[in-house]
Amino acid sequence: MQNLYHELQTKPFLIAGPCVIENEDMILDLAFELQKITQKTGFTYIFKASFDKANRTSVDSFRGLGMKKGLEILAKVKATTGLPILTDIHESWQAEPVSEIADILQIPAFLCRQTDLLLASAKTQKIVNIKKAQFLSGHDMIYPAQKVETGGNRQILLTERGNIFGNNDLVVDFRNILEMQKFGFPVVMDVTHSVQKPGGAGGKSGGNRTYAPPMAYAAAALGVKGFFIETHREPEKALSDGANMIPLDKMEAVLTRLQKYISV
């Protein structure tokens, strides 16, 4: 995987999978299917799934299977498919053990200014995907990136996922993409979280997946080549963020159309 970051700098890529690890069979099924779809549609593919969702709206919401079991499943995905792996961490002590499996460490949007978390991630020398906080502008993302650089790591991705103005809604200001592109790191469009309605479904987040594909197409028109999409065979039964997800059986059509918008 030593050339993965170079590939992400130069080719269209997809970060995709379910929001959270529900069980091993589901994870392996999605990984194999998405691998086949991305081979057809021409995307470099990184499998993503969270072992723990520490920022769920309600304390009663499903968080995942925990780090130990979750990493075991992600390691099996990597061993059986050869795919690179992305997963998120929430605390600085998690960076080192998670980096033994993951090729990309993801910093959740709410935590993107946490200095110790960024420095610990940098120290692993793995790619670090920093999701832009819902309360930050694009040009302010230079500071989280600089923290990772201070840790001796320039393998950085910056992800746009919309801004929040209250009232359980997110708005994407595409000027933020243009601002982040100035820093020289690959910019990723988080297609599905951008259509989320945080906390807007009675103790959990809602969303409207209808708007997700156009978010990808618009970002591609601005020169974005990296896309983050959560998917599931049955989004209505997903244990986290199902309202935003693009159904697995729609992914090939969305990605095929998306390639037409990506600038060479």
Secondary structure, 3 states (H helix, E strand, C coil): CCCHHHHHHHCCEEEEECCECCCHHHHHHHHHHHHHHHHHHCCEEEEECECCCCCCCCCCCCCCCCHHHHHHHHHHHHHHHCCCEEEECCCHHHHHHHHCCCCEEEECHHHCCCHHHHHHHHHCCCEEEEECCCCCCHHHHHHHHHHHHHCCCCCEEEEECCEECCCCCEECCCHHHHHHHCCCCCEEEECCHHHEECCCCCCCCEECHHHHHHHHHHHHHCCCCEEEEEEECCHHHCCCCHHHCEEHHHHHHHHHHHHHHCCC
